[in-house]
Amino acid sequence: MDIAQKVALVKRLADDIHGRLSAAPPESLSGPSACSEWDVGTVAAHLAGGAIRQRDAMIRGREGHSGPPPGEETLSSADQVQQSNATSNVQTRNEWGDALLDNFQQAYDELDDFLNGWEDWSIGCWHRRRGAISAESYVDLRIQELVIHDWDMRSGGAGTGELDPDGAVALLPASEMWYQLCFRPSAPLSVPVAYRFEIGDPGNLSLQHDVVVTGDGYEITECSSDRSPDLTVRADAGTYLLCLYNRVDWNVAKRSGRLSVSQAPDTIAHVALRNLGRWFGGL
């Protein structure tokens, strides 16, 4: 997917969300989402705030400022991001009140106009979790937010349904950035744990890589015949993404047949999967 297609996808996803929420009864904004601490309206406020922050960051990047703006700093851990979101998004929702959906639409209309006039996608722009990233990577992050939170709002408290199909296609190549965004280190392991992911149809994989975790760190590498993974996870793209983004538990997906696991003889599968969710939990 080229950058023009990505920009168009951001617009389409935002329009879909706005159209659906606008057509629903007003009280649906207070309904549950798959984000346990946020109702639907708070998720929408989070998405709108993200569009505004992206536009501001790209403006500063174009002016040569790829570091944090005055009064802000790069957040070094996933827990810091989670704590910051927990307060700021609720505050935004409360401040906007009945203007929430109008502000959502305005934020994404302005972002779309801005992105369509952008020229250099390699320019560094500040992101509060990843630091300086390229403008194109920021578009990937916007797709990530829209695809996952669109599912959160549609699935409600039930946690059911599928990701937007076009969104999942775009998100899969960019999913590796999620490991960096949400990694929660533990004590160092005496022996690293190697996970191998084979995502897609057998014989026609969309994604294949190894994730080697040392406890206090990790590395994503190409699959190597020199390495015997402790656990090999096979799934379709949607299941992989929902598990990776902590929307569906890895073991629940395994028990329901949505993913399969092959393990080395000395690996306890359910423990390895559970630890995968602990190291790379959601935000």
C-alpha positions as a Markdown table, in Angstrom:
| # | Residue | x | y | z |
|---|---|---|---|---|
| 1 | Met | 0.0 | 0.0 | 0.0 |
| 2 | Asp | 1.6 | 3.3 | -1.1 |
| 3 | Ile | 1.3 | 6.5 | 0.9 |
| 4 | Ala | -1.6 | 7.9 | -1.1 |
| 5 | Gln | -3.6 | 4.8 | -0.4 |
| 6 | Lys | -2.7 | 5.1 | 3.3 |
| 7 | Val | -3.9 | 8.7 | 3.4 |
| 8 | Ala | -7.1 | 7.7 | 1.7 |
| 9 | Leu | -7.6 | 4.9 | 4.1 |
| 10 | Val | -7.3 | 7.2 | 7.1 |
| 11 | Lys | -10.0 | 9.4 | 5.6 |
| 12 | Arg | -12.3 | 6.5 | 4.9 |
| 13 | Leu | -11.9 | 4.9 | 8.3 |
| 14 | Ala | -12.6 | 8.2 | 10.1 |
| 15 | Asp | -15.6 | 8.9 | 7.9 |
| 16 | Asp | -17.0 | 5.4 | 8.6 |
| 17 | Ile | -16.6 | 5.9 | 12.4 |
| 18 | His | -18.2 | 9.4 | 12.3 |
| 19 | Gly | -21.1 | 8.2 | 10.1 |
| 20 | Arg | -21.8 | 5.2 | 12.3 |
| 21 | Leu | -21.7 | 7.2 | 15.5 |
| 22 | Ser | -23.8 | 10.0 | 14.1 |
| 23 | Ala | -26.5 | 7.6 | 12.9 |
| 24 | Ala | -26.7 | 5.9 | 16.3 |
| 25 | Pro | -28.8 | 7.2 | 19.2 |
| 26 | Pro | -26.9 | 9.8 | 21.3 |
| 27 | Glu | -26.9 | 7.5 | 24.3 |
| 28 | Ser | -24.8 | 5.0 | 22.4 |
| 29 | Leu | -21.8 | 7.3 | 23.0 |
| 30 | Ser | -22.0 | 6.3 | 26.7 |
| 31 | Gly | -22.1 | 2.6 | 25.8 |
| 32 | Pro | -19.2 | 0.2 | 26.5 |
| 33 | Ser | -16.3 | -0.3 | 24.3 |
| 34 | Ala | -13.6 | -3.1 | 24.3 |
| 35 | Cys | -11.4 | -0.5 | 26.1 |
| 36 | Ser | -12.5 | -1.5 | 29.6 |
| 37 | Glu | -12.0 | 2.0 | 31.1 |
| 38 | Trp | -13.5 | 4.0 | 28.2 |
| 39 | Asp | -17.0 | 4.3 | 26.8 |
| 40 | Val | -17.5 | 4.7 | 23.1 |
| 41 | Gly | -17.4 | 8.5 | 23.3 |
| 42 | Thr | -14.1 | 8.6 | 25.1 |
| 43 | Val | -12.6 | 6.3 | 22.4 |
| 44 | Ala | -13.8 | 8.8 | 19.8 |
| 45 | Ala | -12.3 | 11.7 | 21.7 |
| 46 | His | -9.0 | 9.8 | 21.9 |
| 47 | Leu | -9.0 | 9.3 | 18.1 |
| 48 | Ala | -9.8 | 12.9 | 17.5 |
| 49 | Gly | -7.1 | 14.1 | 19.9 |
| 50 | Gly | -4.6 | 11.8 | 18.1 |
| 51 | Ala | -5.4 | 13.4 | 14.7 |
| 52 | Ile | -4.8 | 16.9 | 16.2 |
| 53 | Arg | -1.6 | 15.8 | 17.8 |
| 54 | Gln | -0.3 | 14.3 | 14.6 |
| 55 | Arg | -1.0 | 17.4 | 12.6 |
| 56 | Asp | 0.7 | 19.6 | 15.2 |
| 57 | Ala | 3.7 | 17.2 | 15.3 |
| 58 | Met | 4.0 | 17.2 | 11.5 |
| 59 | Ile | 3.9 | 21.0 | 11.4 |
| 60 | Arg | 6.7 | 21.2 | 13.9 |
| 61 | Gly | 8.6 | 18.5 | 12.0 |
| 62 | Arg | 8.4 | 20.5 | 8.8 |
| 63 | Glu | 9.8 | 23.4 | 10.6 |
| 64 | Gly | 12.8 | 21.3 | 11.7 |
| 65 | His | 11.6 | 20.4 | 15.2 |
| 66 | Ser | 11.5 | 16.7 | 15.7 |
| 67 | Gly | 11.8 | 16.8 | 19.5 |
| 68 | Pro | 9.1 | 17.2 | 22.1 |
| 69 | Pro | 7.3 | 20.5 | 22.3 |
| 70 | Pro | 7.7 | 22.7 | 25.3 |
| 71 | Gly | 6.2 | 21.2 | 28.4 |
| 72 | Glu | 6.2 | 17.6 | 27.1 |
| 73 | Glu | 8.6 | 14.7 | 27.0 |
| 74 | Thr | 9.0 | 11.4 | 25.3 |
| 75 | Leu | 7.3 | 8.7 | 27.5 |
| 76 | Ser | 9.7 | 5.9 | 28.1 |
| 77 | Ser | 7.2 | 3.2 | 29.0 |
| 78 | Ala | 3.9 | 1.7 | 27.9 |
| 79 | Asp | 2.5 | 2.3 | 31.4 |
| 80 | Gln | 3.3 | 6.0 | 31.2 |
| 81 | Val | 1.3 | 6.2 | 28.0 |
| 82 | Gln | -1.6 | 4.3 | 29.5 |
| 83 | Gln | -1.7 | 6.6 | 32.5 |
| 84 | Ser | -1.5 | 9.7 | 30.3 |
| 85 | Asn | -4.3 | 8.5 | 28.1 |
| 86 | Ala | -6.5 | 7.5 | 31.0 |
| 87 | Thr | -6.8 | 11.1 | 32.2 |
| 88 | Ser | -6.5 | 13.2 | 29.0 |
| 89 | Asn | -9.1 | 11.4 | 26.9 |
| 90 | Val | -11.7 | 11.5 | 29.6 |
| 91 | Gln | -11.0 | 15.2 | 30.0 |
| 92 | Thr | -11.3 | 15.9 | 26.3 |
| 93 | Arg | -14.6 | 14.0 | 26.1 |
| 94 | Asn | -16.0 | 16.0 | 29.0 |
| 95 | Glu | -14.8 | 19.3 | 27.6 |
| 96 | Trp | -16.3 | 18.7 | 24.1 |
| 97 | Gly | -19.7 | 17.5 | 25.4 |
| 98 | Asp | -22.3 | 17.6 | 22.7 |
| 99 | Ala | -19.7 | 18.9 | 20.2 |
| 100 | Leu | -17.8 | 15.6 | 20.3 |
| 101 | Leu | -18.7 | 14.3 | 16.9 |
| 102 | Asp | -18.4 | 17.7 | 15.2 |
| 103 | Asn | -14.9 | 18.0 | 16.6 |
| 104 | Phe | -14.1 | 14.5 | 15.5 |
| 105 | Gln | -15.1 | 15.3 | 12.0 |
| 106 | Gln | -13.3 | 18.6 | 11.9 |
| 107 | Ala | -10.1 | 17.0 | 13.2 |
| 108 | Tyr | -10.0 | 14.4 | 10.5 |
| 109 | Asp | -11.1 | 16.8 | 7.7 |
| 110 | Glu | -8.3 | 19.1 | 8.6 |
| 111 | Leu | -5.8 | 16.2 | 8.9 |
| 112 | Asp | -6.9 | 14.9 | 5.5 |
| 113 | Asp | -6.4 | 18.3 | 3.9 |
| 114 | Phe | -3.0 | 18.5 | 5.5 |
| 115 | Leu | -1.8 | 15.1 | 4.5 |
| 116 | Asn | -2.9 | 15.5 | 0.9 |
| 117 | Gly | -0.7 | 18.6 | 0.7 |
| 118 | Trp | 2.4 | 16.9 | 2.3 |
| 119 | Glu | 5.4 | 16.3 | 0.2 |
| 120 | Asp | 8.4 | 14.9 | 2.1 |
| 121 | Trp | 7.3 | 11.7 | 4.0 |
| 122 | Ser | 10.8 | 11.2 | 5.4 |
| 123 | Ile | 10.7 | 14.3 | 7.6 |
| 124 | Gly | 11.1 | 13.5 | 11.3 |
| 125 | Cys | 8.1 | 14.2 | 13.6 |
| 126 | Trp | 7.9 | 13.8 | 17.3 |
| 127 | His | 5.7 | 11.1 | 18.8 |
| 128 | Arg | 5.3 | 10.9 | 22.6 |
| 129 | Arg | 6.1 | 7.2 | 22.8 |
| 130 | Arg | 8.5 | 6.6 | 19.9 |
| 131 | Gly | 10.3 | 9.9 | 19.8 |
| 132 | Ala | 11.3 | 11.1 | 16.3 |
| 133 | Ile | 9.6 | 9.1 | 13.6 |
| 134 | Ser | 9.0 | 9.7 | 9.9 |
| 135 | Ala | 5.9 | 11.4 | 8.6 |
| 136 | Glu | 4.9 | 8.2 | 6.9 |
| 137 | Ser | 5.3 | 6.2 | 10.1 |
| 138 | Tyr | 3.0 | 8.7 | 11.7 |
| 139 | Val | 0.3 | 7.8 | 9.1 |
| 140 | Asp | 0.9 | 4.2 | 9.8 |
| 141 | Leu | 0.2 | 4.9 | 13.5 |
| 142 | Arg | -3.0 | 6.8 | 12.6 |
| 143 | Ile | -4.2 | 3.8 | 10.7 |
| 144 | Gln | -3.3 | 1.6 | 13.6 |
| 145 | Glu | -5.3 | 3.7 | 16.0 |
| 146 | Leu | -8.3 | 3.9 | 13.7 |
| 147 | Val | -8.4 | 0.2 | 12.8 |
| 148 | Ile | -8.1 | -1.1 | 16.4 |
| 149 | His | -10.3 | 1.5 | 18.0 |
| 150 | Asp | -13.0 | 1.1 | 15.3 |
| 151 | Trp | -13.1 | -2.5 | 16.4 |
| 152 | Asp | -13.2 | -1.5 | 20.0 |
| 153 | Met | -16.3 | 0.6 | 19.5 |
| 154 | Arg | -18.1 | -1.9 | 17.2 |
| 155 | Ser | -17.4 | -4.8 | 19.5 |
| 156 | Gly | -18.6 | -3.1 | 22.6 |
| 157 | Gly | -18.1 | -5.1 | 25.8 |
| 158 | Ala | -18.5 | -8.4 | 23.9 |
| 159 | Gly | -15.1 | -8.3 | 22.2 |
| 160 | Thr | -16.5 | -9.9 | 19.1 |
| 161 | Gly | -16.4 | -9.1 | 15.3 |
| 162 | Glu | -13.6 | -8.7 | 12.8 |
| 163 | Leu | -11.2 | -5.9 | 12.0 |
| 164 | Asp | -11.9 | -3.7 | 9.0 |
| 165 | Pro | -10.5 | -5.8 | 6.1 |
| 166 | Asp | -8.7 | -3.0 | 4.3 |
| 167 | Gly | -7.4 | -1.7 | 7.6 |
| 168 | Ala | -6.0 | -5.1 | 8.6 |
| 169 | Val | -4.2 | -5.4 | 5.3 |
| 170 | Ala | -2.5 | -2.0 | 5.9 |
| 171 | Leu | -1.9 | -2.7 | 9.6 |
| 172 | Leu | -0.1 | -6.0 | 9.2 |
| 173 | Pro | 3.2 | -4.7 | 7.7 |
| 174 | Ala | 3.3 | -1.9 | 10.3 |
| 175 | Ser | 2.4 | -4.2 | 13.3 |
| 176 | Glu | 6.1 | -4.5 | 14.3 |
| 177 | Met | 6.0 | -1.0 | 15.7 |
| 178 | Trp | 3.4 | -2.1 | 18.2 |
| 179 | Tyr | 6.1 | -4.3 | 19.9 |
| 180 | Gln | 8.1 | -1.2 | 20.6 |
| 181 | Leu | 5.1 | 0.9 | 21.7 |
| 182 | Cys | 3.8 | -1.6 | 24.3 |
| 183 | Phe | 6.8 | -3.7 | 25.5 |
| 184 | Arg | 6.8 | -4.1 | 29.2 |
| 185 | Pro | 10.2 | -5.5 | 30.4 |
| 186 | Ser | 10.6 | -8.2 | 33.1 |
| 187 | Ala | 13.6 | -9.5 | 34.9 |
| 188 | Pro | 16.2 | -10.9 | 32.5 |
| 189 | Leu | 15.7 | -14.5 | 31.5 |
| 190 | Ser | 18.5 | -17.0 | 31.9 |
| 191 | Val | 17.6 | -18.4 | 28.5 |
| 192 | Pro | 15.8 | -16.2 | 25.8 |
| 193 | Val | 12.4 | -17.3 | 24.5 |
| 194 | Ala | 12.0 | -17.4 | 20.8 |
| 195 | Tyr | 8.5 | -17.0 | 19.2 |
| 196 | Arg | 8.0 | -17.7 | 15.5 |
| 197 | Phe | 4.9 | -16.2 | 13.8 |
| 198 | Glu | 3.6 | -17.5 | 10.5 |
| 199 | Ile | 0.6 | -15.3 | 9.6 |
| 200 | Gly | -1.6 | -15.9 | 6.7 |
| 201 | Asp | -2.7 | -18.9 | 4.6 |
| 202 | Pro | -0.4 | -21.9 | 4.5 |
| 203 | Gly | 1.9 | -21.6 | 1.5 |
| 204 | Asn | 1.0 | -17.9 | 1.1 |
| 205 | Leu | 2.2 | -16.2 | 4.3 |
| 206 | Ser | 1.5 | -12.5 | 4.7 |
| 207 | Leu | 4.0 | -12.1 | 7.6 |
| 208 | Gln | 6.7 | -14.3 | 9.0 |
| 209 | His | 9.2 | -13.4 | 11.7 |
| 210 | Asp | 10.8 | -14.4 | 15.0 |
| 211 | Val | 10.5 | -12.4 | 18.2 |
| 212 | Val | 13.2 | -13.3 | 20.6 |
| 213 | Val | 12.6 | -12.1 | 24.2 |
| 214 | Thr | 15.3 | -11.8 | 26.8 |
| 215 | Gly | 13.0 | -10.5 | 29.5 |
| 216 | Asp | 14.5 | -7.0 | 29.8 |
| 217 | Gly | 14.5 | -6.6 | 26.0 |
| 218 | Tyr | 13.5 | -8.2 | 22.7 |
| 219 | Glu | 14.5 | -8.5 | 19.1 |
| 220 | Ile | 12.5 | -9.0 | 15.9 |
| 221 | Thr | 14.4 | -10.9 | 13.2 |
| 222 | Glu | 13.8 | -12.9 | 10.0 |
| 223 | Cys | 13.1 | -16.5 | 10.5 |
| 224 | Ser | 16.3 | -18.5 | 10.5 |
| 225 | Ser | 17.0 | -22.2 | 10.0 |
| 226 | Asp | 19.7 | -21.8 | 12.6 |
| 227 | Arg | 17.2 | -21.0 | 15.3 |
| 228 | Ser | 14.7 | -23.5 | 16.7 |
| 229 | Pro | 11.8 | -21.5 | 18.1 |
| 230 | Asp | 10.3 | -22.4 | 21.5 |
| 231 | Leu | 6.8 | -21.7 | 20.1 |
| 232 | Thr | 5.5 | -21.3 | 16.5 |
| 233 | Val | 2.2 | -19.5 | 16.2 |
| 234 | Arg | 0.1 | -19.8 | 13.1 |
| 235 | Ala | -3.0 | -17.6 | 12.5 |
| 236 | Asp | -4.9 | -15.5 | 10.0 |
| 237 | Ala | -4.0 | -11.8 | 10.0 |
| 238 | Gly | -7.1 | -10.6 | 11.8 |
| 239 | Thr | -6.6 | -13.1 | 14.7 |
| 240 | Tyr | -2.9 | -12.3 | 15.0 |
| 241 | Leu | -3.6 | -8.5 | 15.1 |
| 242 | Leu | -6.4 | -8.8 | 17.7 |
| 243 | Cys | -4.2 | -11.0 | 19.9 |
| 244 | Leu | -1.1 | -8.8 | 19.4 |
| 245 | Tyr | -3.1 | -5.7 | 20.3 |
| 246 | Asn | -4.4 | -7.5 | 23.4 |
| 247 | Arg | -8.0 | -7.5 | 22.3 |
| 248 | Val | -8.3 | -11.3 | 22.2 |
| 249 | Asp | -6.3 | -13.4 | 24.6 |
| 250 | Trp | -3.7 | -15.7 | 22.9 |
| 251 | Asn | -4.9 | -18.8 | 24.8 |
| 252 | Val | -8.6 | -18.0 | 24.2 |
| 253 | Ala | -7.8 | -17.8 | 20.5 |
| 254 | Lys | -5.9 | -21.1 | 20.7 |
| 255 | Arg | -8.7 | -22.9 | 22.5 |
| 256 | Ser | -11.3 | -21.6 | 20.0 |
| 257 | Gly | -9.2 | -22.9 | 17.1 |
| 258 | Arg | -8.4 | -19.4 | 15.7 |
| 259 | Leu | -4.7 | -20.0 | 16.0 |
| 260 | Ser | -2.5 | -23.1 | 16.3 |
| 261 | Val | 0.7 | -23.6 | 18.2 |
| 262 | Ser | 3.7 | -25.8 | 17.7 |
| 263 | Gln | 6.1 | -26.1 | 20.6 |
| 264 | Ala | 9.5 | -27.4 | 21.3 |
| 265 | Pro | 9.6 | -30.5 | 23.5 |
| 266 | Asp | 10.6 | -28.7 | 26.6 |
| 267 | Thr | 8.3 | -25.7 | 26.2 |
| 268 | Ile | 5.0 | -25.4 | 28.1 |
| 269 | Ala | 2.7 | -23.8 | 25.5 |
| 270 | His | 0.1 | -22.1 | 27.7 |
| 271 | Val | 2.9 | -20.5 | 29.9 |
| 272 | Ala | 4.8 | -19.3 | 26.8 |
| 273 | Leu | 1.6 | -17.7 | 25.3 |
| 274 | Arg | 0.6 | -16.2 | 28.6 |
| 275 | Asn | 4.0 | -14.6 | 29.0 |
| 276 | Leu | 3.8 | -13.3 | 25.4 |
| 277 | Gly | 0.7 | -11.3 | 26.5 |
| 278 | Arg | 2.5 | -10.0 | 29.6 |
| 279 | Trp | 5.5 | -8.7 | 27.7 |
| 280 | Phe | 3.4 | -7.2 | 24.8 |
| 281 | Gly | 0.2 | -6.2 | 26.5 |
| 282 | Gly | -2.1 | -3.4 | 25.2 |
| 283 | Leu | -2.1 | 0.3 | 25.9 |
